[in-house]
Amino acid sequence: MPQNVIELIMADHRDVETIFERLRSQPENRPALVAELAAKFVAHARAEETRVYPELAKADPGERGEVRHGIGEHHEAEELLAALMEADPDRPEFTTALERLVKAVEHHVEEEESDILPAMAKALSADRLAAMGRAFSQAKAEELAKPPRPKGRTKEELVEQARKKGVEGYGSMTKDELLAALGG
């Protein structure tokens, strides 16, 4: 069983990849799989943001930009996850939403596994990585005990933002159109 934080993060990445494959191959199980994905993804992201990324930024200040970038990618993926959760699993827009999320998460995983995790391995001792693994696991368990809450904005929030920014035609726009008009 993985012990240090790097091994735990990579195990989570493989788990999410498996869920993506199951979402593609088991359409009859999509509602349950989306719920599982949401819970695990949000717990993983929150645990990284609170227990892992700050430690790396302290140990290697040169990685602060990568840490900020990783957090931004989490937030982007959570918006895409929110769209997936809203999509009808039996409609084509579900597949589109899933593929957008898969692409974003694969990009994030690639960057994290080629940049952030190697930097952690270099900057932190084995004992520190093991302690961070315990903290990461605890933070994930605490998050999993809560209902999933991706940070995606609701359509009502987007309409209000568009109104305040003077976006023309905001009242008749779809959520995706509002996101595009507001710059994502």
N, C-alpha and C positions, 0 to 999 in steps of 0.2 A: 504494500500500500504506500502511495506517495507520502513523503514526510515533509520535505522542505517546500517553501512557498512556490518555487519555480515548478517543481513536479506537480503540485496541486493545481496551479494555473493551467499547465499544459494538459492535465487530465480533464479539466473542465472544458478546455477547447475541443478535445476529442469527443467529449460527451455531447456538446452542442452540435458538432458536425454529424454525429449519429442521429440526433433529433431531427436535424434538417433532412437527412436521408429518409427517415421514417415519415416525415411530413410529405415528402414527394411520393413515396411508395405506398403509403397507407391512408388514402383519402378518407376512409371511413373512421379513422381515429384522429382526424385533424383537431377537433375541439379540445380533446384531452391533451394532445401533443402541444398545441399552442399554449395551453395553461402551464404545462410542464416547462416549456421553453421560457415563458415569461418569468416564472418563479426563479428558475435557475439562472437565467441571464441577468436579471435585476440583482439577485443576491451576489452573483460573481462581480458585477460591475461595482456595486456599492462597497463590497469588501476590498476590492483593489483600490478604489478611490480613498478609502478611509484607513486601510491598514498596510497597503503595499506602496502605492505611489509616493506618499509623503516620506516614507523611509528611504526610498531610492533618491528622492530629491535632496534629502539631508546628507546622505552618504556620498552622493556625486552631484553637486550643484549643476554640472554641465548637462545633466539629463532633465533639468526642469522643463525645457521646451518639449521634449518627448513626452514627459508626464502630462503636460497641458494638452498636447495633441491627443494622447490616449484618452483623456477624460472627454475631450470634444467628440472623439469617435464613439465613445460610450453613449453620449447624449444623442448623437445622430442615429445610432442603432436603436436606441430606445424610442425615438420618434417613429422609425420604421416598424418596430415591434408593435407600437400602438396602432399603426395602420393595419398591420396583419391581424391584430386582435379584433379590429372593427370589421374586417372583410368577411363576407359570406364564404365559408369553406367550400361551397359547391359552385362558386362562380369563378370565371377567369381572373377577376381582379385579385382573388386570393393568391393564385400562382404568381401573378405579377408582383404583389406585395412580398411574397415569400422570396422570390428571386432577388428583389432589391435588398432585402434584409440579409440574405445569404452573401451577396456580393460585398456589402458593407462589413459584415462580420469577418468574412474571409480576409479582406484587406487589413482590418484591425489585427487579426490573429497573426498574419504574416509579419506586419510591422512589429508587433509586440514580441514575437518569437525571434525575430532577427535583430531587434534593437534593444528593447527594454529589458527582456529577461537576460540576455548576455551581459548587459551593463550591470544588472543586479548581481549576477554570479561573480563578476569581477570586483564590484565595490563592497560586497558584504561577506562576512565570514560564514562558514557553514553553520555555526551555532546561531548566528543572527537569522540566517535563512530558515532554520528550523523553528526558531521562536516566531518568526513572521508567519510561518506555515500554520502554527497553532492559532495565532491571532486571526489570520485570514479565515481559517475553518470556523472559528467561533463567530466572526462577523457574518459569515455566510449563513450559519445556522440561525442566528438572530433574524436575519433578513428573511429567510425561508419561513420563519414562524409568522411573518406578516403577510397580508394579501399583496399580490404583485401590483406595483404602481409605477409603470414606466413614465418617464418625464415628458411624454408626448403632450403637446398642447391640444386642448379640445377645440372643436370648430368654433364654439362660442368665444373662446379666448382669442382665436385668430381673427374673428369678425371684429371684435373690440379693438384689437391692435391695428387692423386695417382701417377702421373708422378713425382712430386717433392719428394715423399717418396720412389720412386723406386719400386712400386708395379708391379709385373710381370703380363702381360696380361691385363693391365688396359684398353687398347683400345677396347677390345671386351667384356668387362663386362657390365652387366645391372646396372641400378642405385642401386638396392638392393645389388647386388654383390659388387659394389664399396663401399657402406656404410659399408657392413660387413668387407671388406678388410681394410677399414680405421678405424675400431673399432667403427662404429656407427656414 
